[in-house]
């Protein structure tokens, strides 16, 4: 059963994944010095966010095993 620590880690990971997708896809959301670079493709943005999501899932799993 997941306790509150695991749920919080999972929510932070999902939020980070969503923010990664938005920052890669929509350049206006970036800081001013990075807005000059264009938007990534939809596929690149999706796989970037998916990589972050899988890494956060591994953190939650590792925390469950060793924590």
Beta strands, then each sheet from edge to edge (+ up, - down):
end
